[in-house]
Amino acid sequence: MSEPTFESTFTVTGMTCGHCAASVTDEVSRIAGVSAVSVDLPTGAVEVTSTEPVAEADVRAAVEEAGYALAG
């Protein structure tokens, strides 16, 4: 039996290049339960796939550690 999958999308401000996206991906990937992170640079959308729901506060902290901010 496979584990359930949860998908959440967040908007990150301030990313302008591939290095920015890689930094955010690296930090968000460290959150417990996260199995994949996909960044759409033009829109700032960050899609997080996980085995359990991911708290917005955890994503916010990871994004801020990378030097960026969640919109809103």
C-alpha positions in Angstrom: 0.0 0.0 0.0 1.5 3.3 -1.0 1.7 6.3 1.3 -0.8 9.2 0.8 0.4 12.1 -1.2 -0.4 15.8 -0.3 0.3 18.7 -2.7 0.5 22.3 -1.6 1.3 25.4 -3.6 2.9 28.5 -2.2 3.9 31.8 -3.8 7.5 33.0 -3.1 8.5 36.5 -3.9 12.0 37.7 -4.8 13.2 34.8 -6.9 14.8 35.9 -10.2 17.1 33.1 -11.4 17.8 29.4 -11.3 20.1 29.8 -8.3 17.2 31.4 -6.4 14.9 28.5 -7.3 17.6 26.0 -6.3 18.1 27.6 -2.9 14.3 27.5 -2.2 14.1 23.9 -3.4 17.0 22.9 -1.2 15.6 24.5 2.0 12.0 23.3 1.5 13.2 19.8 0.6 14.6 19.6 4.2 11.1 19.7 5.8 10.1 16.4 7.2 7.8 14.5 4.9 8.6 16.5 1.8 9.2 14.2 -1.2 9.4 16.7 -4.0 9.6 20.5 -4.7 8.9 22.2 -8.0 9.5 25.9 -8.6 7.9 27.9 -11.4 10.3 30.9 -11.6 8.1 33.3 -13.7 5.1 33.0 -11.3 7.0 32.3 -8.1 4.8 29.2 -7.5 6.4 26.5 -5.3 4.6 23.2 -5.4 5.4 20.9 -2.5 4.6 17.2 -2.6 4.7 15.4 0.8 3.6 12.3 2.6 1.8 14.4 5.2 0.4 17.9 5.3 3.1 20.5 5.4 2.5 23.5 7.7 2.7 26.9 6.1 4.9 28.1 9.0 7.5 25.4 8.1 7.5 26.4 4.5 7.7 30.1 5.4 10.7 29.4 7.7 12.5 27.4 5.0 11.8 30.1 2.3 13.1 32.8 4.7 16.2 30.7 5.4 16.9 30.7 1.6 16.6 34.5 1.7 13.1 34.9 0.2 9.5 35.4 1.5 6.1 33.9 1.0 3.6 36.2 -0.6 0.7 37.2 1.6 
